[in-house]
Amino acid sequence: MKGIIFMKSTKGKAIRAVVALFMLSSLFTAPAFGAAKKEFPVVNLKECGTRNQIADGKDGRQYKCSISAGGLRWKRTGLKAGASQGSSASAADTAKYANVSGSIAIDGSSTVGPLTGVAAEEFQKVSKTRITVGISGTGGGATRFCNGEIDIANASTPYNASQRALCESKGVKFTELRVATDALTVVINPRNTWAKCLTVAQLKRVWEPGSKIQYWSQLDKRFPRLKMPLFGAGTDSGTFEYFTESINGKPARRSRVDYTPTEDDNVTVNGVKRSRGAMGYYGFSYWRENTDINKALQIDGGKGCTSPSLEAVLDGTYTPLARPLLIYVNNAKVKSNNAIIPFLEFYAAQLDDLSQRAKFLPLTARQKKKLNDDIAVLKAN
């Protein structure tokens, strides 16, 4: 019996540990990686603290932790307990990890967290490792990472000069690995029938420092005079940094302050769901999971109105909100922790399946080759 410990932090300091221990069929919608067994019925359905968590109920049915009625609630999927979606991974692919043991500490971006969380959960099924995944935000994760508190950090934006300087001052050398692509998504309530596409200039008017826009009619006279509650990333988030620089211009991190900031994207999902006039932003995977209760705006970055998608990211039309998603690995800890390289190799090998399950935009063939090459260099050193 093993699982991931998910930790939520504020301003980079862990203030609460939410422990979610599940048997082999739990946590995320899980294809059977390797020789996963089914004789472990899960679960305590009182614990629903992580979006997309999958658990088997005592009634023999499968349940999914989903957003409902302003919070996270168990919803029955209609599948039988222990059901899986299938996977390209075989027992032969994963047998080499059977004797890998040890613990790995991970923290950082709430955007990248679900993808790394799926990888961690599946790796624990085929190994003897114990992995913690925190979601304190890119900034919070960077602070912990540079202080040597964790082995790997998730990041939704490349480390900036001050973060790199902090790591250097602490003697922490690292390797940056790209694991996915994101189309940062601006969302509105599904009952919003008037706004289908906004220009970057209009988004700037909404989100720039000192913005006076409180009603939709102030943005466009054709829009109704309806209050516009705003939800977005907290200031410790890489999403905040990327969004503010892309929309408001350099320097990054300049934004109006009268909105609801959060390191937990579920707060934004719920906030937009509750208010007809609301607007928010978060990573593409969260919108993919919540298309029934949040609607994505098309963005006109100078190449016409474009919806977020892998195709639009690859052809360059979804601008300026396409971005790489990263993990940072402490080089010294790789040498002292024999579990890290096997985990990274597993992560890379199963990345297509993991990205599909976690609803992330996958890497291209060239990007996957670079990821494998970078891991090989890290392993050799």
N, C-alpha and C positions, 0 to 999 in steps of 0.2 A: 504494500500500500504506500503510494507516494504521490506527490503532487507539487505544485508550485506555491510558494508563498508570495502573494502579491502585496506590495506595500505602497501606500499612498503617502506622499510627503508634500509639505508646503514650504516654499522658499528654500528648497534643497535640504530641509531637515526632516527626517522621518518623524512624524507625529503619531502615526498609527499603523499597526501591522494587522492586516486582515488575512487570517490564515484560511486557506481553502484547500483542504487535503481531500483528494479524491482517489478512488480506485482507478484501474486502468482504462475504464471506458468514460471517464469524466473530463470536465472542464470545457473543452471546445468541441465543435462538431468534428469528430475524429475519425479519419480513415485508419484502418488497421495497419500501422507501420510494423513490419516484421511479424513476429509470432505473438501478437497480442492475444491474451486469453479472455474468455467471456465469462469465466466462472466467478467473477467479482461483481455482483449486483451493487450498484452504488445506492443510496446516497442519502444524506440528510438534506431533505428539501427545504429546511429552514434557512440554509446558507445560500443566498443568491446575491453575491457581491461583485461578480465579474461578468460583463457583457459577453454573450456568445457561449457562456459556460454550458456544457451538456451534462446531464445527469440522468441516471435511471431511477425511476420511482418505484415504490413498493408495490404499485399496481401493475408492474410489468411493462410500463410505457416509458418512453423517453421524454425528458423535459429540457427546455432551453431557457437560460436566464436572459430575459429580454426587457426592454423598456416598456412599462405599462403603468398607466394611472399616476404619472409623475415620479415613478421610481422603478427599481429593478424588481421584476416578478417572474416566478416560474411559469412558463407556458408549455403545455403539452404539444409535442411536435407531430403526434399521430403515428410515430414510428415505435416499434417495439424496443424494449430495453436492450442495450448492447448493439443497436443498429449502427452501421458505419456506411460511409459513402464510397469506400474502395480507394485504393492507392496503388501507385506504380512501384512502391517500395516492396521488396520481398524479404523473406527471412534471410536469404543469402546476403542481401545488401546490408542488413543491419546486424548480422551475427558478430561481426568484428567489434561491435561496441559492447558486447555482453559483459565483459569484465572491466569496463571503464568505470572507475569509481571516483568519489570526491565531491566537492561542492563548488558551485559557481555563483557568484553574486553579480547581479545585473540591475541597473537602474537607469532612469532618464526619461526620454520622450514618451508621452502618453500616446502619440501617434504611432510610433514604431513598436510600442509595447505589445499590442495584440499579436503582431507577427512573430516577434521574438518569444512571446509567451507560448504560442502554438509550437514553435520549434523546441522550446525547453520542455514542454509537457511530453511531446512525442519522443524526445531523446531520453527522457527518464524512463519511458516504457521499454526501451531496448538496452538500457545501461543500468548501472548501480549509482547513478549520480543524484544529487539533490541540488535544485536550482531555484534561486529567488529572483523574481522579476519585479522591480519597483517602477512607479510612474510619477516621479517627482518633477518631470519636465526636463527638457534638454539642459537648461541652466543648472537645475538642482543636481542632475546626474553628472554634469561636468565637474561640479565642485567636489562631489564625492569621488569621482574617478581620479581627478588630479590629486586628491588627498590620499589616494591609495586605498580607499575603503572598499572599492568594488573592482571586479575583474574586467567587466565589459560595460560600456555605456551606450544606450540607445540615443540617437540624435536625429531630429527632424530638420536640422540645418547644420552645415559645416561649422566646426568650432571657430569662433572669432578670435581676433588677436589677443584679447584679454584672457580668454579661456586657454589658449595655447601657451600664453606667458605663464599662467598659473601652473599648468602641468610642467613647464620647463623649470620653474622655480622650485617645484617639489621633486624634480628629478625623474618625472614620469615620462617615458618615451612610449609612443603608441603607434598603432596601425589603424588607418581609417579604411573601413570596408563598406561599399555600397551594397545594400541588400534588397532595395525596392525603389519604386518611383511613385511619387505622389502628385495628384492633381488637387491642390488645396481648394476646397469647395466652399462657396458662399451659399448659404441655405436660407430659405424662407418657409413660412407655413404653407401647407398645401392649399389652404383656403384663400391664399393670396392669388388673385386672378389677374391683377393689373401689371405686375412686374415679371417679365420673362427674361429680359436681358438688360444688364447695366454695363456702362462703360467704366473703364478704370478711373476716369475723371469723376464720374458720379460716385463711385465707391470712395474715392478720396474725399469728396465733399462730406460723405457720411462719417468717415473714420479719422479724418485729420485732426490734429490737436486744436482744441477750441471750437470744434464744429457746433453749430447752433441747430442743426437739423434734428427735430424731434418728431416730425410728422412726415408721412410719405409725400404729401402735397408740396412740401418745401423742396423736395428733390425734383419733382416734375408736377406741373400744374394739372396734368391729366390724371394723376394719382389721387386717391381719396385722402381726406384729412383724417388719417388714422394714425394713432400713436405707433412709434417704431422702437420697441424695446430691443436693445442690442446685447448680444452674447458673443464672447470670443475667448481667445487664449489668454492665460495669465502671463504676467511679465517674466516669469521664469521659464517660459516655454519657447522652444525654437520656432514653433508655429507663429507665435507673436512676433518674433524678430523677423521672420521671413515675410509674413503678411504686411507688416508695417513698412518694411523697406520696399516691397513690391508695389504697394498701393500708395503709400504716402511719400515715398522717395527717401533718399539718404539724408542724414544718417538714419539707420534703422532704430526701432524702438520708440518712435514718435507716434503717439496715438491720443485720441480723446480718452478721457478717464471715466466718463459717466456711462459705463456699460458694465455688464456682469462678467468679470474675468474669472477663469477657472483653469486648473491643470487637468480637470476631468472632463473630457469631451461629452460625456453623458449629460452633464449639466446643461450644456448648450443644446444638445438634442432635445431635452425635455423643455427647456425654456422656449425654443422655437415652436415646439409642438403645442404649447399651451396658449400662445398668443397669435392671433391672426395677422398682426402687423409686425411680428418679430423678424429680425435678421441675425444671422450668426455665421461663423466660419470655423472649419476644422478640417482634418484630413479626409481624403477620398474614401478610405475604408469605412469610416463611421457613417458617411452618407449611404454607401452601398448597403450597409446593414439596416438603415432606417429610412429607406425610400418611401415607405408608407406614411411616415409622420413628419418628414422633412423633405422639402423640394429644392433641387439644385437650381441656382440661377445660371443662365448663360452669361459669359463674360466677353466683352468686346475689348480686347487689348490692342486693337489696331488692325486685326485681320478678320473682322466680322464676329458676329455673335456665335460663341462656341460653348458647347456643353463639356463638362469634364469627362474625359475618357482616355484610355491608353492610346487610341489612334490619334486623338487630338494632341496629346503630349508629344508623340513621336513625330508627327508632321509639323510641329511647331506652331499650331494655330491656337492652342490653349495657353495664352500668355497673359500676364506674367506669373501665373500661379503654379506652374509645373516645377517640381523640385526633386532632388535625390533624397532618399532616406538611408541613414547610415548607422553603423555601429562602430564604436571605438574599442580597441583591445589593448590592454596594458601589456607591453612586450615582456617586461620582467616577470609578470605573473604567468605568462605562457610557459616560461622555463620552470617555474616552481609548482605549477598546477597542471598535472598530466591530463586533466579532463577537458581543458579548454580547446585544444586543437581538435580532438575527436568531435566535440560539440560543433565547432565551426565547420568541419568537413561535412557533418551530417546536415547542418543548416543549409549549406550550399548545395549539397546533393539533392535535397528534398525541396528546394526553394520554389519550384513551380507549383507543386502540390500545396505547400504551405501558403503561398501567395493567394492561390485560388480559394483556399479554405478561409483565410483571414480577410479575403476581399481586397487584396492589395494589387496594384499594377505591377506585373512581373518585369524582371530585367530582360533586356534583349540578349541575344546569343553572345554578342561582343562584350556586353557588360558582365554576363555570367563567366565568360572566360577570364576577364580581368579579376573578378572575385576569386576564382579558383587559383589564379596565378599569385594573387596577393596572399592568400592563405598558405600556399606552398612556400613562399618566401618567408613568411612568419614562422612556419614550421622548421624551415632549414636553419633559421637564426636561433 
